[in-house]
Amino acid sequence: KLTSAAFDAHLGQSFRLYPGAGDPLLVELIQVTPLDPGRRRPAGMRQQPFSLVFRGPQDVVLPQGTYRLEHEVMGVLEIFLVPIGPDVKGMRYEAVFN
């Protein structure tokens, strides 16, 4: 089950991202943000929405899409990532779970 708490436990850790062709990239989970944290979940909503931000290499910009990520504890994940721009350390990608 993918929840913000599950990812919080791995903040600052590396994930292997498989871009399709070529070698995997290392991306770091740099931010886990609850969305609308004060709002009650509507009936039937399984979890509180949240977003993740990963940072990858500065010299690689991946298009938005679904990527396979692997983590030594969380295992294999298929996550839709959107590039949101660089910071001083690398290119950032966001995933939103709602």
N, C-alpha and C positions, 0 to 999 in steps of 0.2 A: 504494500500500500504506500503510495507516494504522498507524503505529507510534508509540511514545512518542518516539523520536528524531526522527521527522518533525515532531511537534508541539513538541518542545523547541526546535527552531530558530526557532519563532515565538512563544515565550513573551513576554508583554507586548504583543503586537500585537493589532490590532483585526480583527474578522470582522464582516461584515454578516449579520444574522440576519433571515430573512423569516418573520414570524409568521402568514402567511396573508393576511389582509386588512390593508390599511394599509401604511404606509411601513416599510422595513427599520429595524432597530435596530442600533446598534453595540454589540458585546460584546467584551470584552477577555479573552484567554486568560491567566489568572492563576496556574494551577497545572497541572503535569503530574506524576503520581505513579505509579511502577511499583507493581503489586500483587504481593505475595509475591516480592520481588526475589531472595531467597536460595533460592527453591524452583526445582528443575529443572522444565522444561516436560515434561509427559507426551508420549509418542510421539504424533504426529499433530497436536499443537497448533502452530499456525502462528506464533504470536507470544506474547511475555510479556504477560499482562494489565496494563492500566494505566487510570488515570482522568484526566479533564480537568475543570478547573473554569473556567467563564467568568463574568465579571461584566458585568451589564447595568445599565440605568437603575434607579434606586431606585423610581421611581414606576410601573413596569410589572412585573407579575408574570404570567409566562406559565405555563399549565398544562404538566404533563409531556407530552411528545410528540416526534415526529420533526419536525425543522426543517431547512430549507435554510440553510446557512451558506456564505458566499463569502469567499475570501481571495485577495489579489492573486497569491500564489505557489502556494498549495495548490489553488486553483480552487474548484469547487462541491462541497460535502459535504452529505450527508444524515445528521444525527446525532440520536439520541434523547437528549433533555435532561430532567433532573428538577430542579425548583427545590429548593434546599437551604437557603434562607433568606438574609436580607440580612447584609451587614457594614456598616461605616461609610460605604463608598463606593457601594454599590449592591446589587442582587439577584444572588445567585449561583446558577449552574446546573451540574449535574454530568453527565458522560457517562462510562460505564464500558465498556471494550472488553475482552472476555475470550474 
